[in-house]
Amino acid sequence: MAQVREDRSEQASRENGPPPELPIARRLANQFERAEGVFPLLWRPFGKPQRLPMVGWFDPGQLLQTGLKTLFSLMVGERSDRRIIQALVASRQDFYDYSRTPGADGQDGAARDDLWIDYVCDTGDGWNPTYSIAYALAQPHLGVSDGARSHVLPRADLLVFGGDLVYPAASREEYQRRLIQPYETAFGDARCERAPDVFAIPGNHDWYDGLSAFSRLFCSDVGGRRFAGWSTRQTRSYFALKLPHGWWLLGSDGQLQSDIDTPQIEYFRDIARNHMRPGERAILCLSLPVWIYAHKYRKHGGVFDETDLVYLSEEVFARHGISLQVYLSGDLHHYRRHEELVTTDERPPVQKITAGGGGAFLHPTHDEDVAELVEDAGHAHGSGRRFALKKGYPSLRTSWWLSWGNLLFPWRNPRFGIVPALLYLLTAWLVGAATDYAQPRGPVEALRITMDAFARNPGLALWVIGVVALFVVFTDTHSRLYRWFAGLAHAAAHWLAIFYIGWGARFVGAWLLGEHDLAQTLVSGGLVFGGGWVVGSFIMGVYLLISLNVFGRHSEEAFSSLKVQDHKHFLRLRIGRDGALTIYPVSIDRVPRRWRDRAAGDHTPSFVVPDEPFTPALIEPPVVIPAVRV
């Protein structure tokens, strides 16, 4: 009886407010949450998704955190592969049949006449680009134009994520904030007779936590097999989907090293041997465009070949009469379509498409000459097929113009300034202490005093050598000569700036404060710190601009610093009634910056809609791969 009274007392306490035994701050927070929108100083809008900015890749904290996670994942990931565990847990070599409509009681229904598929890569960054793509995917119908014709594309039956679903690194929190919330908001209260399905393969950023968050979201029954308004079905990080009219879609997980592990190869071998028929064709989704990296590394003498991909194509599928007709990948955040140049029979040319425009920062298209690629089949087979670039997005000229934004590096990456600021301050401090804070009368005397300081103080010389080594290691190249040349040139620019800012700050401090040593030191230090923040950041921006536009280096760093939200895209694929595959590359040249809640007259299921023009278009006319007889 006493227990009943105690339970009733606790229930009454919960109804009347937080228990008085809780800490005061916690009770106040609970009251504010109950009175949503009443307290004027609430910093977080309860119940609404966070509209996060683009990831600041040059923020020092972000650099350190991502660097440590990358290092840890590389060390551990090579020795602990979750794909093997998934293969052991999955007792069957299962595939998913979308060639027929779902019937009653789990039975297959009628054969599908056609099927629509969305393919999205490299999403889960800032709200504006991620939500723009999610909003386009969720609309019941999407009107686009290729300049000559208009097309109305219905919402897809399947959504396929092609890797790197969240930035900067995978975690349950980041998936929730940067991926799930935008897609839930975009899908809204759409009414579907049957929820569309979603499949996903992981990219390197999804592997940074050992694939834990990805597996829980897409490969586990935890959470009710739901992703926003889509249903999840897969049990592994790779999969096979049977599509209408003799088509298949295969998703391959290359982990961190673009390596297709043995259980995965055996999985695809079993699918090809026992479930595919000779003459059928497949769309292969990869986490890396290995054809681009193989071309780039081969050009510079690096080691990166396509033997895994060629083995999968020739030894696993071709032996059973299956051809890989289309290769899809992300990882590089732009659009490039390469088409096979010469075909030996009546079959359509193979397409290799890089489509990483799902929401992350833009990558340049003018960094490498990829007008023609030669497939590397390994030492035993020599060179393979040749592919020509048919379309790139954004254009080379647009990419080149965007790169000049690095001249605004200090403004675009304000937090990075603390790194050169501390470098400049510590170096000036060490030189000043070694020279007993001498006051030169001109640049020549300042140079002599500085050189004497290095000669008398080996520690100062070691500091300079250590910093120069960091600049050399930072240089993006596979050439030792270029690494030393560019690294030393980059370091020399900073040392020159430190020399003039350091001695100039000393002169200004003496001119303003005379012999007041402490005050003069503080003023001089403040000037060095501020000068290093601005000038050091500017030098970094100029270095990235020259590296990219002159030498074709540092494409990743030069464009991640820009945080370009625009020029996003995804692919909408259709397998038509005649068995032809049509690929619609949908672009959004400028993503909206202003959004508003849905109003009564808005004909959309999405909870949030653009508050400025939203005009998706086609990057190029639809790519049609005609049907073949099976």
Secondary structure by P-SEA (a helix, b strand, c coil): caaaaaaaaaaaaaaacccccccaaaaaaaaaaaaccccccccccccccccccccccccaaaaaaaaaaaaaaaaaaaaccaaaaaaaacccbbbbbccccccccccccccccbbbbbbbccccccaaaaaaaaaaaaccbbbbbcccbbbbbccccbbbbccccccccccaaaaacccaaaaaaaaccccccbbbbbbbbbccccccccaaaaaacccccccccccccbbbbbccccbbbbbccbbbbbbbbbcccccccaaaaaaaaaaaaccccccbbbbbbbccaaaaaaaaaaaacccccaaaaaaaaccccccccccccbbbbccccbbbbbbbccccccccbbbbbbbcccccbbbbcccccccbbbbbccccccccbbbbbccccccaaaaaaaaccccccccccccaaaaaaaaaaaaaaaaaaaacccccccaaaaaaaaaaaaaacaaaaaaaaaaaaaaaaacccccaaaaaaaaaaaaaaaaaaaaaaaaaaaaaaaaacccaaaaaaaaaaaaaaaaaaaaaaaaaaaaaaaaaccccccccccccccccccccbbbbbbbccccbbbbbbcccccccccccccccccccccccccccbbbbbbcccccccccccc
